[in-house]
């Protein structure tokens, strides 16, 4: 594989696309600089701007019926990982920024996240239900190493005996194994590790500031060895880039302790269509048109499908072939494995015990 000399190294998006809400939004002013380097990367020396925010709420109800979570919590908006296909890029437009380079260079930090979570878990009205870190952007992105907001959130979940799920593609989650072990002892945690490819070159191009493939596989093995329930998400499947890796990837992660493997088909919604098209023509010019056409074949001739029930898995021959490969892989490598249901009862007992003190 060889990319264009014009491509920006160390970044996913290669440009800032126009913000469709630009006339109706504003940018935050209280910005300060932080310089982040990703593991194993000699990335473009571009500044990452951390922007302090203080939202009024932190736990979000997820209404999409095919996302697989009821509530999410995102300590950060924007993500320096810079995955070019990321569906969360569009959310950056609501904050007055571009879904392109801004998304991975201007990171909004929710400084009061821990206080807001504690207030939520103390509420008499709140009924325990799994809360996912993070449903939008990665809670273990590079700046978490210094800020430790995610670690403090996990300590809060442990304090209140409340179930939590984690979605990440960063090996930094290993830092918090001590807390995760305590949560797991009461069946209060499940980790979903994103592993999109076993090919390090593909990883470097598509997910430039994430943990390497080897570090993610090591992370999977370490979590599993500590009896922390962990599954893998191979998301997204991109025809012509990683769609040929399904069986070998499922085999590899099963050998390292994964309890299950999920997937989604790539869909280039909103501004991501233009960002991805620009990226692939600069990075993989020899196969760009083929890949784009195959993505369109999975979504009735479009790069995106927003219809609930089919948008995640796609339609047509390619999508069906991917589905069949996962069916075969699960039967071959994951029979008898499943993730335990998270415990929602302990939180009510905790609150009841605390109230009895008064």
C-alpha positions in Angstrom: 0.0 0.0 0.0 1.3 3.5 -0.8 -0.4 6.8 0.0 -0.2 10.1 -1.8 2.7 12.4 -0.9 0.0 15.0 -0.3 -1.6 13.2 2.6 -1.2 14.5 6.1 0.7 11.9 8.2 -0.6 11.1 11.6 -4.1 12.3 10.9 -7.2 10.5 9.6 -9.1 13.4 8.0 -7.1 15.3 5.4 -9.2 18.5 5.5 -11.8 20.5 7.3 -15.2 20.2 5.7 -17.8 22.9 6.0 -20.0 22.9 9.1 -23.6 22.7 8.0 -24.6 24.5 11.3 -22.0 27.2 10.9 -24.5 30.0 10.8 -26.2 28.9 14.0 -23.3 27.8 16.3 -20.4 29.3 18.1 -17.0 28.2 19.3 -15.9 28.1 22.9 -13.2 30.6 23.9 -11.6 29.2 27.0 -9.0 27.1 25.1 -5.6 25.9 26.2 -3.0 23.9 24.4 -1.8 20.4 25.0 0.6 18.4 22.8 -0.2 14.8 22.5 1.8 12.1 20.8 0.2 8.7 20.0 1.8 5.4 20.6 4.3 4.4 18.0 3.5 7.3 15.7 5.6 10.2 14.3 2.5 12.2 13.7 2.1 15.6 12.1 3.3 18.2 14.7 0.0 19.8 15.0 -1.4 21.3 18.2 -4.2 19.5 20.0 -6.5 22.1 21.6 -8.3 21.0 24.8 -11.4 23.1 25.4 -12.9 23.0 28.9 -16.7 22.7 29.1 -19.1 22.4 32.0 -22.3 20.7 30.8 -25.4 20.5 32.9 -26.0 16.7 32.4 -23.6 13.9 31.6 -25.7 10.7 31.1 -27.5 10.6 27.8 -30.4 8.4 26.9 -29.8 6.6 23.6 -33.0 6.4 21.5 -31.6 4.7 18.5 -33.0 1.1 18.5 -30.1 -0.6 16.8 -27.2 0.8 18.8 -27.3 -1.7 21.6 -27.1 0.6 24.6 -29.7 2.4 26.7 -27.4 5.2 28.2 -24.1 6.6 27.3 -21.6 8.9 29.0 -18.9 10.8 27.0 -16.2 12.6 29.1 -14.8 14.0 25.8 -16.2 15.3 22.6 -14.0 15.0 19.6 -11.3 12.3 19.5 -7.6 12.6 18.8 -7.5 9.0 17.6 -8.6 10.4 14.2 -10.3 7.3 12.8 -11.3 8.5 9.3 -14.6 6.5 9.2 -15.8 7.6 12.7 -19.6 8.2 12.8 -19.1 10.6 15.8 -17.4 13.2 13.6 -20.7 14.7 12.7 -21.4 15.5 16.4 -18.6 18.0 16.4 -20.6 20.3 14.1 -23.1 20.9 16.9 -20.3 22.5 18.8 -19.4 24.9 16.0 -16.4 22.9 14.6 -15.7 20.9 11.5 -16.2 17.1 11.3 -12.8 16.9 9.6 -9.5 17.9 11.2 -11.2 19.9 13.9 -12.8 16.7 15.3 -9.3 15.2 16.0 -7.6 18.5 17.0 -10.1 20.3 19.1 -11.1 18.2 22.0 -13.9 19.2 24.4 -13.2 18.1 27.9 -16.2 17.8 30.3 -14.4 18.9 33.5 -17.4 18.3 35.8 -18.2 14.8 34.5 -17.5 13.0 37.8 -19.6 15.4 39.8 -22.5 15.1 37.4 -22.3 11.3 37.4 -22.3 11.2 41.2 -25.3 13.5 41.3 -27.1 11.2 38.8 -26.4 8.0 40.7 -27.5 9.7 44.0 -30.9 10.7 42.5 -33.9 8.9 44.0 -35.5 8.8 40.5 -32.6 7.0 38.9 -33.1 3.3 38.3 -29.8 1.4 37.6 -29.2 0.5 34.0 -25.8 0.0 32.2 -24.2 3.2 31.3 -21.7 3.0 28.4 -18.3 4.8 28.3 -18.3 6.0 25.6 -21.1 5.9 23.1 -19.7 8.6 20.9 -15.9 9.2 21.3 -13.2 7.1 23.0 -13.0 7.6 26.8 -9.4 6.4 26.6 -8.1 8.8 23.9 -4.6 10.2 24.5 -5.5 13.1 26.7 -7.1 10.7 29.3 -3.6 9.6 30.3 -3.0 13.0 31.9 -6.6 14.1 32.9 -7.8 10.7 34.2 -11.4 11.6 34.0 -12.4 8.1 32.9 -10.5 6.6 35.8 -12.4 8.8 38.2 -15.7 7.9 36.6 -14.9 4.2 37.0 -14.1 4.8 40.7 -17.5 6.5 41.0 -19.3 3.5 39.4 -17.5 1.3 41.8 -18.4 3.4 44.8 -22.1 3.3 43.9 -22.1 -0.3 42.8 -23.4 0.7 39.4 -23.0 -1.3 36.1 -20.8 0.2 33.4 -19.7 -0.7 29.9 -16.6 0.4 28.1 -15.9 0.8 24.4 -12.3 1.6 23.5 -9.5 1.0 21.0 -6.8 2.3 23.3 -4.5 0.1 25.4 -4.6 2.7 28.2 -7.6 0.8 29.6 -4.9 -1.5 31.1 -4.0 1.2 33.5 -7.4 0.8 35.2 -7.3 -3.0 35.6 -7.3 -2.6 39.4 -10.7 -0.9 39.3 -12.1 -3.1 36.6 -11.2 -6.2 38.7 -13.2 -4.8 41.6 -16.1 -4.0 39.3 -16.0 -7.4 37.7 -16.1 -9.2 41.1 -19.6 -7.9 41.4 -20.5 -8.3 37.7 -20.6 -4.6 37.2 -18.4 -4.1 34.0 -18.0 -5.3 30.5 -15.4 -4.1 28.1 -15.8 -3.9 24.3 -12.4 -3.6 22.6 -12.4 -2.3 19.0 -10.1 -4.2 16.7 -10.7 -3.4 13.1 -7.8 -5.2 11.5 -4.9 -7.4 12.1 -2.9 -5.5 9.6 -0.8 -2.8 11.2 -0.4 -0.8 8.0 -4.2 -0.6 7.6 -4.5 0.4 11.3 -1.9 3.2 10.9 -3.7 4.6 7.8 -7.3 4.3 9.1 -6.8 4.9 12.8 -3.6 6.9 13.0 -3.4 7.7 16.7 -4.8 4.6 18.2 -3.0 1.7 19.9 -1.2 -0.7 17.6 -2.8 -4.0 16.7 -0.3 -5.9 18.9 -1.1 -3.6 21.9 -4.8 -4.2 21.5 -4.4 -7.9 21.3 -2.2 -7.7 24.4 -4.9 -5.7 26.1 -7.5 -8.2 25.2 -5.4 -11.0 26.7 -4.6 -9.1 29.9 -8.2 -8.2 30.6 -9.4 -11.7 29.9 -6.6 -13.2 32.2 -7.9 -11.0 35.0 -11.5 -12.3 34.5 -12.7 -9.0 33.2 -15.4 -9.8 30.6 -14.2 -8.5 27.3 -15.6 -8.7 23.8 -14.4 -7.4 20.4 -16.0 -5.1 17.9 -14.8 -5.4 14.4 -16.3 -2.1 13.3 -16.6 -1.0 10.7 -16.2 -3.6 8.0 -15.1 -1.7 4.9 -15.3 -3.8 1.7 -12.0 -4.0 -0.1 -10.0 -2.9 3.0 -10.7 -5.2 5.9 -13.6 -7.4 4.8 -11.2 -10.3 4.0 -10.0 -10.5 7.6 -13.2 -11.7 9.4 -12.2 -15.4 10.0 -8.6 -14.8 10.9 -9.5 -11.9 13.2 -12.2 -13.8 15.0 -9.9 -16.8 15.4 -7.1 -14.6 16.9 -9.3 -12.7 19.4 -11.0 -15.9 20.4 -7.6 -17.5 21.2 -6.9 -14.4 23.4 -10.1 -14.7 25.4 -12.8 -12.7 23.7 -16.3 -13.7 24.8 -17.9 -12.5 21.6 -17.3 -10.5 18.4 -19.7 -7.9 16.9 -19.5 -5.9 13.7 -21.1 -3.1 11.7 -20.8 -2.3 8.0 -19.3 1.1 7.3 -21.7 3.9 6.5 -20.5 7.3 5.6 -23.2 9.5 7.1 -23.3 13.3 6.9 -19.9 15.0 6.4 -18.1 11.7 6.7 -18.8 10.8 3.1 -16.7 13.7 1.8 -14.0 13.2 4.5 -13.6 9.5 3.7 -13.7 10.0 -0.1 -11.0 12.6 0.1 -8.9 10.4 2.4 -9.1 7.2 0.3 -8.3 9.1 -2.9 -5.2 10.5 -1.2 -4.2 7.4 0.8 -5.2 4.5 -1.4 -5.7 6.0 -4.8 -5.2 2.7 -6.6 -8.3 1.1 -5.0 -10.4 4.2 -4.1 -13.1 3.9 -6.7 -13.5 0.1 -6.1 -13.9 0.6 -2.3 -16.4 3.4 -2.7 -18.5 1.5 -5.2 -18.6 -1.5 -2.9 -19.7 0.6 0.0 -22.4 2.0 -2.2 -23.5 -1.6 -3.1 -24.0 -2.2 0.7 -26.4 0.8 0.9 -28.6 0.6 -2.2 -26.3 2.8 -4.2 -25.4 5.3 -1.5 -22.5 5.8 0.8 -24.9 6.0 3.7 -28.1 4.5 5.0 -30.0 6.0 7.9 -32.8 3.5 8.1 -33.0 1.8 11.5 -32.7 -1.9 11.3 -30.5 -2.1 8.3 -28.1 0.8 8.5 -25.6 -1.1 10.7 -25.5 -4.3 8.7 -26.2 -3.1 5.1 -28.0 -4.9 2.3 -27.0 -6.6 -0.9 -24.6 -9.4 -1.8 -21.5 -8.0 -0.1 -23.3 -7.3 3.2 -24.8 -10.8 3.1 -21.4 -12.4 2.5 -20.0 -10.5 5.5 -22.9 -11.7 7.6 -22.3 -15.3 6.6 -18.6 -15.1 7.4 -19.4 -13.9 10.9 -21.9 -16.7 11.3 -19.3 -19.2 10.3 -16.6 -17.6 12.5 -18.7 -17.5 15.6 -19.7 -21.2 15.2 -16.1 -22.2 14.6 -14.3 -20.1 17.3 -16.8 -18.8 19.8 -19.3 -21.6 20.6 -20.4 -21.6 24.2 -19.1 -18.1 25.0 -21.2 -15.2 26.1 -21.0 -12.1 28.2 -22.6 -12.2 31.6 -25.6 -9.9 32.2 -24.5 -6.8 34.1 -25.8 -6.6 37.7 -28.3 -3.8 38.2 -29.5 -4.8 41.7 -26.5 -3.8 43.8 -26.9 -0.1 43.1 -30.5 -0.1 44.6 -29.2 -2.0 47.6 -26.4 0.5 48.0 -28.8 3.5 47.9 -31.1 1.8 50.3 -28.3 1.2 52.8 -27.1 4.7 52.5 -30.6 6.1 53.1 -30.9 4.0 56.2 -28.0 6.0 57.7 -30.4 9.0 57.9 
